[in-house]
């Protein structure tokens, strides 16, 4: 469910953040493009370190951190007005959540036996895709109440629920068959 909600949040962000910057805040196109690019730059900068951190401290902890980045970045953009620096920081934070879908799949894979790793991965990305179908549409339906309110609802509510659901995720590692045979598994 959390990855479905993340799909909704990401689709709403990608579908409407640049329009919000251009039309809602009337920022110059170059400035809006720079702010929006912080999302991608963050993914480049944060993906590998977050993955390595997940290997050190546990995937569930970095999954929660990624979900928190998404919540803070996604709602923060709609709370700071036309401040380019603050908008860039929140766009960067939202992009720092880039590890979320990969960590979700990895935790899902850890939670099943080898016979179902592909299935659980497919299910997780299926749910993510279903969420993406609805995110932009939800934002569009809410636009009559204004960009800020539409953004806070369509990004804030699903990302807050994602953070809450992530509190219940455990890192249930299942030993591989070869570990069990060799006596390495506990």
C-alpha positions as CSV (number, residue, x, y, z in Angstrom):
1,X,0.0,0.0,0.0
2,X,2.8,2.4,0.8
3,X,4.3,2.0,-2.6
4,X,0.9,2.7,-4.2
5,X,0.7,5.9,-2.2
6,X,4.3,6.8,-3.3
7,X,3.2,6.4,-6.9
8,X,0.3,8.8,-6.3
9,X,2.7,11.3,-4.7
10,X,5.4,11.1,-7.4
11,X,2.9,11.4,-10.3
12,X,1.3,14.5,-8.7
13,X,4.7,16.0,-8.1
14,X,6.0,15.3,-11.6
15,X,2.8,16.3,-13.3
16,X,2.2,19.6,-11.6
17,X,5.3,21.0,-9.8
18,X,6.6,22.8,-12.8
19,X,3.1,24.3,-13.6
20,X,2.9,25.4,-10.0
21,X,6.3,27.2,-10.3
22,X,5.4,28.8,-13.6
23,X,1.7,29.6,-13.2
24,X,1.0,29.5,-9.5
25,X,4.1,31.4,-8.4
26,X,4.9,33.2,-11.7
27,X,8.6,32.3,-11.6
28,X,10.7,32.9,-14.7
29,X,11.0,29.7,-16.8
30,X,14.8,29.4,-16.2
31,X,14.3,29.7,-12.5
32,X,11.5,27.1,-12.5
33,X,13.6,24.8,-14.6
34,X,16.5,25.0,-12.2
35,X,14.3,24.4,-9.2
36,X,12.7,21.4,-10.9
37,X,16.1,20.0,-11.9
38,X,17.0,19.8,-8.2
39,X,14.7,16.7,-8.1
40,X,16.9,14.9,-10.6
41,X,20.2,16.2,-9.3
42,X,19.2,14.9,-5.8
43,X,18.6,11.4,-7.3
44,X,22.1,11.4,-8.8
45,X,23.7,12.6,-5.5
46,X,21.6,10.6,-3.0
47,X,20.8,7.2,-4.6
48,X,24.1,5.4,-4.1
49,X,24.8,6.8,-0.6
50,X,21.2,5.9,0.5
51,X,21.6,2.4,-0.9
52,X,24.9,2.0,0.9
53,X,23.4,3.3,4.1
54,X,20.6,0.8,3.8
55,X,23.1,-2.0,3.6
56,X,24.8,-0.7,6.8
57,X,21.8,0.2,9.1
58,X,18.9,-1.8,7.5
59,X,16.7,-1.2,4.5
60,X,13.6,-0.4,6.6
61,X,15.3,2.5,8.3
62,X,16.4,4.1,5.0
63,X,13.0,3.4,3.5
64,X,11.5,5.4,6.3
65,X,14.0,8.2,5.8
66,X,13.3,8.3,2.1
67,X,9.6,8.5,2.8
68,X,10.2,11.3,5.2
69,X,12.3,13.2,2.5
70,X,9.3,12.8,0.1
71,X,6.9,14.1,2.7
72,X,9.0,17.1,3.7
73,X,10.0,18.0,0.1
74,X,6.6,17.4,-1.4
75,X,4.7,19.5,1.1
76,X,7.5,22.1,1.6
77,X,7.4,23.2,-2.0
78,X,3.8,24.4,-1.5
79,X,4.5,26.1,1.8
80,X,7.4,28.5,1.1
81,X,5.9,30.8,-1.6
82,X,8.2,32.1,-4.3
83,X,11.5,31.7,-2.5
84,X,13.8,30.1,-5.1
85,X,16.3,28.8,-2.6
86,X,13.7,27.2,-0.3
87,X,11.9,25.8,-3.4
88,X,15.2,24.3,-4.6
89,X,15.9,22.7,-1.2
90,X,12.5,21.2,-1.0
91,X,12.7,19.9,-4.6
92,X,16.1,18.4,-3.7
93,X,14.6,16.8,-0.6
94,X,11.8,15.3,-2.6
95,X,14.3,13.8,-5.0
96,X,16.3,12.3,-2.1
97,X,13.4,9.9,-1.8
98,X,14.6,8.3,-5.0
99,X,15.7,5.2,-3.1
100,X,12.1,4.5,-2.0
101,X,10.9,2.2,-4.8
102,X,14.1,0.2,-5.0
103,X,14.2,-0.3,-1.2
104,X,10.6,-1.3,-1.3
105,X,11.3,-4.0,-3.8
106,X,14.4,-5.1,-1.9
107,X,12.5,-5.5,1.3
108,X,9.8,-7.4,-0.5
109,X,12.4,-9.7,-2.0
110,X,13.9,-10.3,1.5
111,X,10.5,-11.1,2.8
112,X,9.8,-14.1,0.6
113,X,11.6,-17.2,-0.5
114,X,13.6,-17.4,-3.7
115,X,10.7,-18.9,-5.5
116,X,8.7,-15.6,-5.3
117,X,11.3,-12.9,-5.6
118,X,10.3,-12.0,-9.1
119,X,6.6,-12.1,-8.3
120,X,6.9,-9.8,-5.2
121,X,9.1,-7.3,-7.2
122,X,6.5,-7.3,-10.0
123,X,3.7,-6.7,-7.5
124,X,5.5,-3.8,-5.9
125,X,6.2,-2.1,-9.2
126,X,2.7,-2.9,-10.3
127,X,1.3,-1.1,-7.3
128,X,3.6,1.8,-7.9
129,X,2.3,2.1,-11.5
130,X,-1.3,2.0,-10.3
131,X,-0.5,4.9,-8.0
132,X,1.0,6.8,-10.8
133,X,-2.2,6.5,-12.8
134,X,-4.0,8.5,-10.1
135,X,-1.6,11.1,-8.8
136,X,-1.8,13.6,-11.6
137,X,-5.6,13.2,-11.9
138,X,-6.1,13.8,-8.2
139,X,-4.0,17.0,-8.4
140,X,-6.0,18.1,-11.4
141,X,-9.3,17.5,-9.7
142,X,-8.2,19.5,-6.7
143,X,-6.9,22.5,-8.8
144,X,-10.1,24.5,-8.4
145,X,-9.2,24.9,-4.7
146,X,-5.8,26.4,-5.8
147,X,-2.3,25.1,-6.4
148,X,-1.2,25.2,-2.8
149,X,-4.2,23.3,-1.4
150,X,-4.2,20.9,-4.3
151,X,-0.5,20.2,-3.7
152,X,-0.7,19.9,0.0
153,X,-3.6,17.4,-0.4
154,X,-2.4,15.4,-3.4
155,X,1.2,15.1,-2.2
156,X,0.9,15.6,1.5
157,X,-1.8,13.1,2.4
158,X,-0.4,10.1,0.4
159,X,3.2,10.9,1.5
160,X,2.1,11.2,5.2
161,X,0.3,7.9,4.9
162,X,3.4,6.4,3.3
163,X,5.5,7.5,6.2
164,X,3.0,6.0,8.7
165,X,2.9,2.7,6.8
166,X,6.6,2.5,6.6
167,X,6.8,2.5,10.4
168,X,5.4,-1.0,10.2
169,X,7.9,-2.3,7.7
170,X,10.4,-4.8,9.0
171,X,13.6,-6.0,7.4
172,X,12.5,-9.7,7.4
173,X,15.5,-11.3,5.8
174,X,14.9,-14.9,4.7
175,X,18.0,-17.0,4.5
176,X,18.8,-18.4,1.1
177,X,18.5,-22.1,0.5
178,X,22.3,-22.4,0.2
179,X,22.8,-20.6,3.6
180,X,20.4,-23.1,5.2
181,X,22.2,-26.1,3.6
182,X,25.6,-24.9,4.7
183,X,24.5,-24.2,8.2
184,X,25.0,-20.4,8.0
185,X,21.4,-19.5,8.6
186,X,20.2,-19.2,12.2
